[in-house]
Amino acid sequence: MDHLTQIILQAGRSAIELALFVLLPVMVVMLSLMRLLEARGVLDWLVARLAPLLRPAGLTGLGVFAALQINFVSFAAPIATLTVMESRGASDRHLAATLAMVMAMAQANVSFPMAAMGLSFAPTLLLSLAGGIAAAAITYHGFGRQLSATEGVIAETLQHRVADDAKGVLDVINHAGAEAFKISVGAIPMLVLALVAVMALRASGAIDALTSLVAPLLTLLGIDPALVLLTLTKVIAGGTAMMGVMDELLKAGSSSVATLNLSAGFLIHPLDVPGVAVLISAGPRVARVWKPAALGGACGIALRTLGHALLPL
């Protein structure tokens, strides 16, 4: 019992340190910047110019906005956009393409904090965009081609706050800070539970046994055996929990920054059990197209994984 208590306390300490001292400050700065750009109309301007270029990939203006949200806010941010798309009459085919893109891209709530751990952010962002666009195109023209393409009249922008004066700017920053705090604190329970589960499995020897079993094959392929633990955590508990485990491994010297960068395409995305569950809560039609979207998202992740393996990061 004492050993379990120590595991819980250690996991809680690590989770709170990660959420409050790494995730929170990064998210406050990035969310404030994004919300200010949004309030000043910069994002609407960017979306209006990118939408025609990305329409062949099955993305509308709102789809482009969802891409900006996941790359610069968090994996949960596109939920509002998907909900708006559904309510405004976007076709099932466009919904599937947008959902696939979101599933394939690197979520900001993981990629930005991991940049502080040594992640090469610029290449990660570029490969995220490439993987997301590829996932959308493959879904729109491939896995989702049997879905309905009928859609209503869609406004290509979202309603948002304005920042025309000092009071408006301060209001935007305060709301962004509150949003960042909510994201960071909301991640603590999952981080604690995931780290407790992982530490307990490691203490029981289960993960070491599995790692030893597959280590010869992984070594033959030039893959770090630490990815066994990271992959299990990622699939079961999501990207934020995986980030917590990676932080522990880096501090303990059990993994390296090189492994972090090589595996970023494979590990940093919301195509996991918690991520899919959250994203499909955007609406009933979004939930219905998750299978073709997940297949397209997996293709985008494969492209990103290949890119991280081949590019010098």
C-alpha positions in Angstrom: 0.0 0.0 0.0 2.9 2.4 0.8 4.4 1.7 -2.6 1.1 2.6 -4.3 0.8 5.8 -2.3 4.3 6.8 -3.4 3.4 6.1 -7.0 0.2 8.3 -6.7 2.1 11.1 -5.0 5.0 11.0 -7.6 2.5 10.9 -10.5 0.5 13.8 -9.0 3.6 15.9 -8.5 4.8 15.3 -12.1 1.3 16.0 -13.5 0.9 19.3 -11.7 4.5 20.4 -12.5 3.9 19.7 -16.2 0.4 21.3 -16.3 1.2 24.4 -14.3 4.8 25.1 -15.1 5.0 23.9 -18.8 1.6 23.7 -20.3 -0.1 26.7 -18.7 2.5 29.5 -19.6 2.9 28.2 -23.2 -0.9 28.0 -23.7 -1.5 31.5 -22.2 1.0 33.1 -24.6 -0.1 31.2 -27.7 -3.9 31.5 -27.0 -3.5 35.2 -26.3 -1.7 35.7 -29.6 -4.2 33.6 -31.5 -7.2 35.3 -30.0 -5.7 38.8 -30.7 -5.0 37.9 -34.3 -8.6 36.5 -34.5 -10.1 39.7 -33.0 -8.1 41.9 -35.3 -9.4 40.0 -38.3 -6.0 38.6 -39.3 -7.2 35.0 -39.2 -10.3 35.8 -41.3 -8.0 37.5 -43.9 -5.7 34.4 -43.9 -8.6 32.0 -44.2 -10.2 33.9 -47.1 -7.0 33.5 -49.1 -6.1 29.9 -48.2 -9.6 28.5 -48.6 -9.6 28.6 -52.5 -6.2 26.9 -52.6 -7.3 24.1 -50.2 -10.8 23.6 -51.6 -9.6 20.8 -54.0 -8.5 18.9 -50.8 -12.1 19.0 -49.5 -11.5 21.9 -47.1 -13.8 24.9 -46.8 -12.9 28.2 -45.1 -14.1 26.8 -41.8 -11.9 23.8 -42.4 -8.9 26.0 -42.8 -9.8 27.7 -39.5 -9.9 24.3 -37.8 -6.4 23.6 -39.1 -5.2 26.9 -37.5 -7.0 26.0 -34.3 -5.4 22.6 -33.8 -1.9 23.8 -34.7 -2.0 26.9 -32.6 -4.6 26.4 -29.8 -5.4 22.8 -28.8 -6.8 19.6 -30.2 -10.2 20.5 -28.6 -10.4 23.9 -30.2 -11.7 22.6 -33.6 -14.8 21.0 -31.9 -16.5 24.4 -32.0 -15.7 24.8 -35.7 -16.9 21.2 -36.5 -20.2 22.0 -34.6 -20.6 25.2 -36.6 -19.9 23.4 -39.9 -22.6 20.8 -39.1 -25.2 23.3 -38.0 -24.6 25.5 -41.1 -25.2 22.6 -43.5 -21.7 21.4 -44.4 -21.8 18.1 -46.4 -20.9 14.8 -44.7 -18.0 14.6 -47.2 -16.6 18.0 -46.1 -17.1 17.1 -42.5 -15.2 13.9 -42.9 -12.3 15.6 -44.7 -12.1 18.3 -42.0 -12.2 15.7 -39.2 -9.5 13.6 -40.9 -7.3 16.7 -41.2 -7.7 17.5 -37.5 -7.0 13.9 -36.5 -3.7 13.9 -38.5 -2.3 17.2 -37.3 -0.1 18.0 -34.4 -2.1 19.5 -31.5 -0.7 22.7 -30.0 -1.3 21.7 -26.4 1.3 19.0 -26.9 3.7 20.4 -29.6 4.3 23.8 -28.0 5.2 22.4 -24.5 7.3 19.7 -26.1 9.2 22.4 -27.9 10.5 23.3 -24.5 11.7 19.6 -24.2 13.7 19.8 -27.5 11.1 19.3 -30.2 12.0 21.0 -33.5 8.9 23.0 -33.8 9.1 24.5 -37.4 9.6 21.1 -39.2 6.9 19.6 -36.9 4.5 22.4 -38.0 5.3 22.0 -41.7 4.9 18.3 -41.6 1.7 18.7 -39.6 0.2 20.9 -42.3 1.3 18.5 -45.1 -0.1 15.5 -43.2 -3.4 17.3 -42.5 -3.9 18.4 -46.1 -3.1 14.9 -47.3 -5.5 13.3 -44.8 -8.3 15.7 -46.0 -7.7 15.0 -49.7 -7.5 11.2 -49.2 -10.7 11.2 -47.2 -12.6 13.5 -49.5 -11.6 11.8 -52.7 -11.1 8.3 -51.3 -12.5 6.9 -48.1 -15.3 9.4 -48.0 -16.3 9.5 -51.7 -19.5 7.7 -51.0 -20.7 10.3 -48.4 -23.2 12.9 -49.3 -21.7 16.0 -50.9 -24.9 18.1 -50.6 -24.5 21.2 -48.5 -26.3 24.3 -47.5 -25.2 27.9 -47.7 -22.1 28.1 -45.4 -20.6 31.3 -43.9 -16.8 30.8 -44.1 -15.9 32.6 -40.9 -16.7 32.3 -37.2 -18.1 34.9 -34.8 -15.4 36.2 -32.4 -14.5 39.0 -30.1 -13.1 42.3 -31.4 -10.1 44.3 -30.1 -10.5 47.8 -31.5 -9.3 49.6 -28.4 -7.2 48.9 -25.2 -10.2 47.6 -23.3 -11.0 45.2 -26.1 -7.4 43.9 -26.2 -7.4 43.4 -22.4 -10.7 41.6 -22.6 -9.4 39.3 -25.3 -6.2 38.5 -23.3 -8.2 37.9 -20.1 -10.5 35.4 -21.8 -7.6 33.7 -23.6 -5.8 33.4 -20.2 -9.0 31.9 -18.6 -9.3 29.5 -21.6 -5.6 28.5 -21.2 -6.1 27.9 -17.5 -9.1 25.7 -18.1 -7.2 23.6 -20.7 -4.2 23.2 -18.4 -6.1 22.4 -15.2 -8.5 20.1 -17.2 -5.5 18.1 -18.3 -4.4 17.3 -14.7 -6.8 14.4 -13.9 -6.0 12.6 -17.1 -2.3 13.2 -16.6 -2.4 11.9 -13.0 -4.4 8.8 -13.8 -2.2 8.0 -16.9 1.0 8.5 -15.0 -0.3 6.4 -12.1 -1.2 3.6 -14.5 2.1 3.8 -16.4 4.2 3.9 -13.2 2.2 1.0 -11.7 2.7 -1.1 -14.9 6.4 -0.2 -14.9 6.7 -1.2 -11.2 4.9 -4.5 -11.8 7.4 -5.3 -14.6 4.7 -5.6 -17.3 6.1 -2.9 -19.5 9.6 -4.1 -19.1 8.6 -7.6 -20.1 6.8 -6.3 -23.2 9.7 -4.1 -24.1 12.2 -7.0 -23.7 10.0 -9.1 -25.9 9.9 -6.7 -28.8 13.3 -5.0 -28.2 15.3 -7.3 -30.5 13.0 -6.5 -33.4 12.9 -2.8 -32.6 16.7 -2.7 -32.3 17.0 -4.4 -35.6 14.8 -1.7 -37.2 16.7 1.1 -35.4 13.7 2.0 -33.2 14.1 3.2 -29.6 12.4 0.5 -27.2 11.2 3.5 -25.1 8.5 3.9 -27.8 6.7 0.9 -26.5 5.7 2.7 -23.3 5.1 6.0 -25.2 2.8 4.3 -27.7 0.8 2.5 -25.1 0.3 5.7 -23.2 -0.6 7.6 -26.3 -3.2 5.2 -27.5 -4.9 4.7 -24.2 -4.6 8.0 -22.4 -3.9 10.6 -25.2 -1.3 13.1 -26.3 -1.1 15.1 -23.0 -0.4 11.9 -21.0 2.2 10.8 -23.5 3.9 14.2 -23.1 4.0 13.6 -19.3 5.6 10.2 -19.8 8.1 11.6 -22.4 9.1 14.3 -19.9 9.7 11.7 -17.2 11.8 9.5 -19.6 13.9 12.5 -20.7 14.6 13.5 -17.1 15.5 9.9 -16.3 17.7 9.6 -19.3 15.7 6.7 -20.6 14.9 8.4 -23.9 16.5 11.2 -25.9 15.6 14.4 -27.8 16.5 12.6 -31.0 13.8 10.0 -30.3 11.4 12.8 -29.5 11.9 14.4 -32.9 11.9 11.1 -34.8 8.7 9.9 -33.3 6.8 13.3 -33.3 4.8 12.4 -36.4 3.7 9.1 -34.9 3.0 10.4 -31.4 1.7 14.0 -31.6 -1.8 13.9 -33.0 -5.3 13.4 -31.6 -6.1 10.1 -33.3 -6.3 8.1 -30.0 -9.1 6.9 -27.8 -9.6 10.1 -25.7 -9.0 12.3 -28.8 -11.6 10.6 -31.0 -14.1 10.5 -28.2 -13.8 14.3 -27.7 -13.8 15.2 -31.4 -16.9 13.2 -32.3 -18.8 15.0 -29.5 -19.0 17.9 -32.0 -22.3 16.6 -33.4 -24.2 13.5 -34.6 -23.2 13.9 -38.2 -19.5 14.4 -37.2 -19.8 11.2 -35.2 -21.2 9.3 -38.2 -18.2 10.1 -40.4 -15.5 9.2 -37.9 -14.5 5.9 -39.6 -13.6 7.3 -43.0 -12.0 10.3 -41.3 -9.9 8.0 -39.0 -8.7 6.1 -42.1 -7.7 9.3 -43.8 -6.2 10.6 -40.6 -4.0 7.5 -40.3 -2.7 8.1 -43.8 -1.8 11.6 -42.9 0.0 10.4 -39.8 1.9 7.8 -41.8 3.1 10.7 -44.1 4.2 12.7 -41.1 5.9 9.7 -39.6 7.9 9.2 -42.8 8.7 12.9 -43.0 10.1 12.9 -39.5 12.1 9.8 -40.2 13.7 11.2 -43.4 14.2 14.9 -42.6 17.1 16.0 -40.5 15.4 17.5 -37.4 
